[in-house]
Amino acid sequence: MKLPLPPLPSAEELRKKIIDSQIWRSMFRGGLWKDTPRDRAQHILGNVWLHLHPSRVRKHGLKWTYTFGLGGLSFFLFLVLTVTGVLLMFYYRPTVELAYRDMKDLEYAVSMGSFLRAMHRWSAHAMVLIVILHMARVFMTGSYKSPREFNWSVGVVLLTLTLLLSFTGYLLPWDQLALWAVTVGTNMGAATPLLGAEGPFAILGRGNDVRFVLLGGKAVGANTLLRFYVLHCVALPLIAGALMIVHFWRIRKDTFSGPVIKPEQLPHDKVDTWPHLIVREYIAALLCMVVLSAWSLWIKAPLEEIANPTVTPNPSKAPWYFTGLQELLVYFDPWIAGVVLPTLIIIGLMAIPYLDPDKNRGVGSYAFKERPFAQTFFGLGMAMWFILIAIGSFLRGPNWDIYWPWESWSVHKPPPPATWSPPLVWGALCVGAYFALGMILPRLGKPDFDWKKALRNGAAAVVGASTVLKLAADLRWAQAGWLIFFGYLYYVLGILVPRKHLANLDKVRYAVTMMLVLLTLGVLMKMGVRLGFAIKYVLTIPQFSLNI
């Protein structure tokens, strides 16, 4: 007679046995899941990834329209790039003889090689864009304010590293697009006054400048490929990873940003991180992965002919996120467009939290009325950046001429008009008057004034002065229009807006803030005098290779 078999354990009993086993407890903290607030907190604190989050988060921070998940998506894309990059390294050799051949093998011989390469390429571009948008979101919601000033600076450095990571990876396919994009990018550094080809280090021997250091020679070659490979795969990821740890740790310690609330509201303003925040992050990562996968299957990563230093494409363009700087080469010397302006942008961004006098005003909200000055100039800077990128990427054709989308590149454009530069004395007076008046005029008037009346009076004054100049100097009406537009822009953004919102700043903060404002407007002014009056340099001092 057969004995009856013991009943099989239920799913709940089996789950309890596994969780209570020694093996499970050695790996995971906590016992049987009971779905209590304590269990949800332990789930966060006991996980190597999730413990970067607080156990509870504010309801305000869970809104999709508040953060858009941009910070989490930036880190997720970094993980995607790491995984796909490591897989690609198994099939890639960083030599000029083999690099392009390995790219071809990835495209046509390696299983899923084309998909992996496309995923890596588009993830890199997406990460650049998402990190920029994440920084914009943090600024617009005032999330950089105390006690998060230092973490904002870390984020600015991470944005710079993201751009450098993408740029160093641009050369690795070793095709024409990569070779000449890197050539354009590194040529900007050669014109740097101190570190460039004309600097004091060049006296030590041939090519001792910053471009030589980047390329490992006088031109893009085997040494450049190896240096960019090491930077892209080892040095920059290690630095970025270390700073990400600091960034996440400071977010955890400084708490997530949000609007200022009363103490009695605190108990009702927070919810458990698990599942409310974690589920949202997983959904965002899943959607991002689906979009990236579909995009990578639909559009392959570009691969042109093998790199050939003797054949120069026309036009030669930098990567899209640097075409804004390349566009500025039309209006500025290479060392200004490629070195000075990017450095000032980085320094200016890092200085923002320390220049902002209002610690709690406008935190956790996109409200323009609470921080009109900061949001106006940050929005202006972002608009200038992306407009220049759009012009350089989509409108520039052969010989860097403007071609509208409906125009063919086979049509030859006439050469631009001849440019000229004013004498040294006049140039020095113009530059000095621009900065002196910009520093003094906002302090002369009262901060409380009638906006409509000031705008009307300013418009009348600018139009009248431009008309007088047109008649006195026999200017064209188009040139008078340029004077009216840029004169009124300077009057509103350089005088009225600072007078209204910088009146209570101390002298040091006022001077630094106004210097950044004037430099931002100065870029527009320089573009205006070039387009309207064909002035190449407002101030030129050949003895010091100084051209502005």
C-alpha positions in Angstrom: 0.0 0.0 0.0 1.5 3.3 -1.0 1.7 6.1 1.5 0.1 9.4 0.4 2.5 12.0 -0.7 2.9 15.1 1.6 1.1 18.1 0.3 3.2 20.5 -1.7 4.0 23.8 0.1 2.0 26.8 -0.9 3.7 29.6 -2.7 3.6 31.7 0.4 5.2 29.0 2.5 7.9 28.4 -0.1 8.6 32.2 -0.3 8.9 32.3 3.5 11.3 29.4 3.5 13.5 31.1 0.9 13.5 34.4 2.7 14.2 32.9 6.1 17.0 30.7 4.8 20.6 31.4 5.8 21.7 32.0 2.2 19.0 34.6 1.6 19.6 36.4 4.9 23.4 36.5 4.2 22.7 38.5 1.0 19.7 40.6 1.9 18.9 42.4 5.1 15.4 42.0 6.8 13.0 39.2 7.1 9.7 38.3 5.6 8.1 41.2 3.6 5.0 42.5 5.4 4.5 45.7 3.4 4.7 48.0 6.4 6.3 51.5 6.5 9.3 49.8 8.4 9.7 47.2 5.7 9.5 49.8 2.9 12.2 51.9 4.7 14.4 48.8 5.2 14.0 47.9 1.6 15.6 51.3 0.7 18.3 51.3 3.4 19.4 47.7 2.8 20.0 48.0 -0.9 23.3 49.0 -2.4 21.6 51.1 -5.1 18.4 52.2 -3.5 20.0 53.4 -0.3 21.1 56.5 -2.2 17.5 57.6 -1.8 16.0 58.7 1.5 13.5 56.3 3.0 10.8 59.0 2.5 10.4 61.7 -0.1 8.3 64.8 -0.5 5.1 64.4 -2.6 6.0 67.5 -4.6 9.2 65.8 -5.9 7.1 62.9 -7.3 5.4 65.0 -10.0 6.5 64.0 -13.5 6.2 67.7 -14.5 8.6 68.8 -11.7 11.7 66.7 -12.4 10.7 64.9 -15.6 13.0 62.1 -14.3 16.0 63.8 -15.9 18.5 63.1 -13.2 17.7 59.4 -13.0 17.7 59.2 -16.8 21.1 60.7 -17.0 22.5 58.1 -14.7 20.6 55.3 -16.5 22.1 56.4 -19.8 25.6 56.3 -18.2 24.9 52.7 -17.3 23.7 51.9 -20.8 26.9 53.5 -22.2 29.1 51.5 -19.8 27.5 48.2 -20.7 27.4 48.7 -24.5 30.9 50.3 -24.3 32.4 47.3 -22.6 30.8 44.9 -25.1 32.1 47.0 -28.0 35.6 46.9 -26.5 35.7 43.1 -27.1 35.7 43.8 -30.8 37.7 47.0 -31.1 41.4 47.6 -31.4 42.6 51.3 -31.2 45.1 51.4 -34.1 44.8 53.3 -37.3 45.3 50.0 -39.3 42.5 48.1 -37.5 40.0 50.6 -36.0 38.0 51.2 -39.2 38.1 47.5 -40.1 36.7 46.6 -36.7 33.9 49.2 -37.2 33.1 47.4 -40.5 33.1 44.0 -38.7 30.7 45.4 -36.0 28.4 46.6 -38.8 28.3 43.5 -40.9 30.0 40.5 -39.2 29.4 40.6 -35.5 26.0 39.4 -34.3 24.0 42.5 -33.1 27.2 44.6 -33.6 25.4 47.2 -35.6 22.6 47.5 -32.9 25.2 47.7 -30.1 27.1 50.4 -31.8 24.0 52.4 -32.6 22.8 52.0 -29.0 26.1 53.3 -27.7 26.1 56.2 -30.2 22.6 57.4 -29.6 22.8 56.9 -25.9 25.8 59.2 -25.8 24.0 61.9 -27.7 20.9 61.4 -25.5 23.0 61.7 -22.4 24.4 65.0 -23.5 21.0 66.4 -24.1 19.4 65.0 -21.0 22.2 66.3 -18.7 21.8 69.8 -20.2 18.0 69.6 -19.7 18.6 68.3 -16.1 20.8 71.2 -15.3 18.2 73.6 -16.8 15.5 72.0 -14.7 17.5 72.3 -11.5 18.2 76.0 -12.2 14.6 76.8 -13.2 13.3 75.3 -10.0 15.9 77.0 -7.8 17.2 73.6 -6.6 20.8 74.8 -6.6 20.2 77.0 -3.6 21.5 76.5 -0.1 22.6 73.9 1.0 23.1 72.6 -2.5 25.5 75.1 -3.9 28.5 72.8 -3.9 26.5 70.0 -5.5 25.4 72.3 -8.3 29.1 73.0 -9.0 29.8 69.2 -9.1 26.9 68.9 -11.6 28.5 71.6 -13.8 31.7 69.6 -13.8 29.8 66.4 -14.6 28.2 68.2 -17.6 31.6 69.2 -18.8 32.8 65.6 -18.4 29.8 64.3 -20.3 30.7 66.6 -23.3 34.3 65.4 -23.1 33.3 61.8 -22.9 31.2 62.1 -26.0 33.9 64.1 -27.9 36.7 61.7 -27.1 34.5 58.8 -28.3 33.9 60.6 -31.6 37.3 59.8 -33.0 37.2 56.0 -32.3 35.4 54.9 -35.5 38.3 56.4 -37.5 36.2 57.6 -40.4 36.2 60.9 -42.2 33.4 62.3 -39.9 35.5 61.4 -36.8 38.8 62.6 -38.1 37.7 66.1 -39.2 35.3 66.7 -36.3 38.2 66.2 -33.9 40.5 68.2 -36.1 38.1 71.2 -35.9 37.7 70.8 -32.2 41.3 70.6 -31.3 42.3 73.5 -33.7 40.5 75.9 -31.4 42.9 75.1 -28.6 45.9 75.9 -30.8 45.0 79.6 -30.8 44.9 79.9 -27.0 47.2 82.9 -26.0 49.2 81.1 -23.3 48.7 77.4 -24.0 48.5 77.6 -27.8 51.0 77.5 -30.7 52.0 81.1 -30.0 52.4 80.6 -26.2 55.6 80.5 -24.1 55.6 76.6 -24.0 56.2 76.5 -27.8 59.7 77.9 -27.1 60.6 74.6 -25.4 60.4 72.7 -28.6 58.2 72.1 -31.7 54.6 71.7 -31.0 54.7 72.2 -27.3 51.1 73.5 -27.0 47.8 72.3 -25.7 46.9 70.9 -29.2 50.1 68.9 -29.3 49.2 67.4 -25.9 45.7 66.4 -27.0 46.9 64.9 -30.4 50.2 63.5 -29.4 51.6 65.1 -32.5 51.1 67.8 -35.0 48.1 66.2 -36.7 45.4 63.6 -35.8 47.1 60.2 -36.0 47.8 57.0 -34.2 48.9 58.7 -31.0 45.7 60.7 -31.0 43.6 57.6 -31.4 45.3 55.9 -28.6 45.0 58.9 -26.3 41.4 59.5 -27.0 40.7 55.7 -26.5 42.4 55.8 -23.0 40.6 59.1 -22.1 37.2 57.7 -23.3 37.4 54.3 -21.8 39.4 54.8 -18.6 40.3 58.3 -17.4 37.1 60.2 -18.0 34.7 57.4 -16.8 36.7 57.0 -13.6 36.6 60.8 -12.9 32.9 61.0 -13.8 32.1 57.9 -11.7 33.9 59.4 -8.7 32.0 62.7 -9.0 28.7 60.9 -9.5 29.3 59.2 -6.1 29.9 62.6 -4.6 26.9 64.0 -6.4 24.5 61.3 -5.3 25.8 61.4 -1.7 25.3 65.1 -1.5 21.7 64.7 -2.9 21.1 62.2 -0.2 22.6 64.4 2.6 21.2 67.7 1.4 17.7 66.2 0.7 15.6 66.6 -2.4 14.6 70.2 -3.2 11.0 71.4 -2.9 8.9 74.4 -2.0 9.3 75.9 1.5 6.6 74.5 3.7 5.4 75.1 7.3 6.6 72.7 10.1 3.1 71.5 10.7 2.8 70.4 7.1 5.9 68.1 7.3 4.2 64.9 8.5 1.7 65.0 5.6 4.2 66.1 2.9 6.2 62.9 2.7 5.5 59.4 1.3 7.6 56.2 1.3 10.3 56.1 -1.4 9.3 52.5 -2.1 7.2 52.1 -4.1 6.2 55.7 -5.0 9.5 57.0 -6.3 11.3 53.8 -7.3 8.4 52.6 -9.5 8.4 55.9 -11.3 12.2 55.6 -11.9 11.8 52.1 -13.2 9.0 53.2 -15.6 11.1 56.1 -16.9 14.2 53.8 -17.4 12.0 51.2 -19.2 10.5 53.8 -21.5 13.9 55.2 -22.2 15.2 51.8 -23.1 12.3 51.1 -25.4 12.8 54.4 -27.2 16.6 53.9 -27.5 16.2 50.3 -28.7 13.6 51.3 -31.4 15.7 54.3 -32.5 18.9 52.1 -32.7 17.0 49.5 -34.8 15.6 52.2 -37.0 18.6 54.4 -37.5 22.2 53.1 -37.7 25.2 54.9 -36.3 26.8 56.8 -39.1 30.0 55.4 -40.6 31.7 57.3 -43.5 34.8 56.4 -45.5 38.0 55.6 -43.7 39.8 58.6 -42.3 42.0 60.4 -44.9 44.0 63.4 -43.8 44.6 64.5 -47.4 40.8 64.8 -48.2 39.1 67.6 -46.4 35.3 67.5 -46.4 33.5 70.8 -47.1 32.1 71.8 -44.6 34.0 70.2 -41.7 31.8 70.2 -38.7 32.4 69.5 -35.0 30.0 67.3 -33.1 26.5 68.9 -32.8 27.0 70.0 -29.2 30.1 71.9 -30.3 28.8 73.4 -33.5 27.6 76.4 -31.4 31.2 77.2 -30.6 32.2 76.5 -34.2 29.5 79.0 -35.3 31.0 81.6 -33.0 34.3 81.3 -35.0 32.6 83.5 -37.6 32.5 86.3 -35.1 35.4 85.7 -32.7 39.0 84.5 -32.8 39.4 80.8 -32.2 40.9 81.2 -28.7 37.8 83.3 -27.6 35.2 81.0 -29.2 36.9 77.7 -28.3 38.6 78.5 -24.9 37.6 81.8 -23.3 33.8 81.6 -23.8 33.5 78.0 -22.7 35.6 78.7 -19.6 33.5 81.7 -18.7 30.3 79.7 -19.2 31.6 77.0 -16.8 32.8 79.5 -14.2 29.7 81.6 -14.5 27.4 78.5 -14.0 29.4 77.4 -10.9 29.2 81.0 -9.5 25.4 81.2 -9.8 24.6 79.8 -6.3 27.0 82.0 -4.6 25.8 85.2 -6.4 22.1 84.5 -5.7 21.2 86.5 -2.5 17.8 84.8 -2.0 18.2 81.4 -0.3 14.6 80.3 -0.3 12.9 82.4 -2.9 11.5 80.4 -5.9 12.7 77.0 -4.7 10.7 74.1 -6.0 8.7 76.1 -8.5 9.0 77.2 -12.1 7.3 80.5 -11.3 9.0 83.2 -13.3 7.6 86.0 -11.1 9.6 84.9 -8.1 13.0 84.9 -9.9 12.6 87.0 -13.1 16.2 88.2 -13.3 17.9 84.8 -12.9 15.4 83.0 -15.2 15.6 85.7 -17.9 19.3 85.5 -18.3 19.6 81.7 -17.9 16.8 81.4 -20.5 18.7 83.8 -22.8 21.9 81.9 -22.5 20.2 78.5 -23.2 18.3 80.1 -26.2 21.6 81.5 -27.6 23.3 78.1 -27.2 20.7 76.1 -29.0 20.1 78.6 -31.7 23.8 78.7 -32.5 23.8 74.9 -32.5 20.8 74.8 -34.9 22.5 77.3 -37.3 25.8 75.5 -37.3 24.2 72.0 -37.7 21.4 72.7 -40.2 22.1 75.9 -42.0 25.9 75.9 -42.6 27.0 74.4 -45.9 30.2 74.5 -48.1 32.7 77.2 -47.1 30.5 77.7 -44.0 28.0 79.7 -46.0 24.3 79.9 -45.0 22.1 77.5 -47.0 18.4 77.3 -46.3 16.9 73.8 -46.1 15.4 74.2 -49.5 18.6 75.3 -51.2 21.1 72.9 -52.8 24.7 72.9 -51.8 25.7 72.7 -55.4 24.7 76.4 -55.8 27.8 78.6 -55.3 27.3 81.4 -52.8 28.9 84.8 -53.4 31.8 85.6 -51.0 30.9 87.6 -47.8 31.5 91.3 -47.8 35.0 92.5 -46.9 35.4 93.2 -43.1 37.3 96.0 -41.4 38.4 96.8 -37.9 38.3 100.3 -36.2 41.6 101.9 -35.1 43.0 100.8 -31.7 42.0 104.0 -29.9 38.4 103.9 -31.1 38.2 100.2 -30.3 39.5 100.6 -26.8 37.1 103.5 -26.2 34.1 101.4 -27.4 35.0 98.4 -25.2 35.8 100.6 -22.2 32.6 102.6 -22.6 30.5 99.4 -23.0 31.7 97.9 -19.7 31.9 101.2 -17.8 28.4 102.3 -18.7 27.1 98.8 -18.1 28.5 98.9 -14.6 27.3 102.4 -13.7 24.0 103.0 -15.4 21.9 100.3 -13.5 23.0 101.9 -10.2 22.0 105.4 -11.2 18.3 105.0 -11.3 15.8 103.9 -8.7 14.8 100.2 -8.6 11.1 101.2 -8.4 10.1 102.7 -11.7 7.2 102.5 -14.1 8.1 99.7 -16.5 5.8 100.8 -19.3 7.0 104.4 -19.2 10.7 103.3 -19.1 10.2 101.0 -22.1 8.5 103.7 -24.1 11.1 106.4 -23.3 13.9 103.9 -24.0 12.4 103.0 -27.4 12.0 106.6 -28.3 15.6 107.4 -27.3 17.1 104.5 -29.2 15.1 105.1 -32.3 16.0 108.8 -32.2 19.7 108.2 -31.7 19.8 105.6 -34.4 18.1 108.0 -36.9 20.6 110.7 -36.1 23.5 108.2 -36.6 22.0 107.1 -39.9 21.8 110.6 -41.2 25.2 111.7 -39.9 27.1 108.6 -41.0 25.0 107.9 -44.1 24.1 104.5 -43.0 21.7 102.1 -44.8 18.2 101.6 -43.3 19.2 97.9 -42.6 22.1 99.2 -40.5 19.8 101.6 -38.7 17.6 98.6 -37.9 20.5 96.7 -36.4 21.3 99.7 -34.2 17.7 100.0 -33.0 17.4 96.3 -32.2 20.7 95.8 -30.4 20.5 99.2 -28.7 17.1 98.5 -27.3 18.2 95.0 -26.3 21.1 96.5 -24.3 18.9 99.1 -22.8 16.3 96.6 -21.5 18.5 93.7 -20.5 21.7 95.6 -19.6 20.1 98.6 -17.7 16.5 98.2 -16.8 16.4 94.6 -15.7 19.6 94.9 -13.5 18.3 98.2 -12.1 15.2 96.5 -11.0 16.6 93.2 -9.6 20.2 93.9 -8.5 19.7 97.1 -6.5 20.1 95.3 -3.1 23.2 93.3 -4.0 26.5 94.1 -2.3 29.3 95.6 -4.4 31.2 92.4 -5.0 28.2 90.4 -6.0 26.9 93.2 -8.1 30.2 93.6 -10.0 30.5 89.9 -10.7 26.9 89.5 -11.7 27.0 92.6 -14.0 30.2 91.4 -15.6 28.6 88.1 -16.5 25.5 89.9 -17.8 27.7 92.3 -20.0 29.7 89.4 -21.3 26.5 87.5 -22.3 25.1 90.6 -24.0 28.6 91.3 -25.5 28.4 88.1 -27.5 25.2 89.3 -29.1 26.6 92.8 -29.6 29.7 91.4 -31.3 27.6 89.3 -33.6 25.4 92.3 -34.4 28.3 94.6 -35.4 29.7 91.8 -37.7 26.4 91.1 -39.4 25.3 94.7 -39.6 28.5 96.6 -40.2 31.0 93.9 -41.3 33.3 94.8 -38.4 35.8 91.9 -37.9 37.3 93.0 -34.6 36.1 95.8 -32.3 39.5 95.9 -30.6 42.7 94.5 -32.0 46.2 94.6 -30.5 48.5 92.6 -32.8 51.5 92.8 -30.4 49.6 90.5 -27.9 47.6 88.6 -30.5 44.5 90.1 -28.8 41.5 90.4 -31.1 38.0 91.0 -29.8 
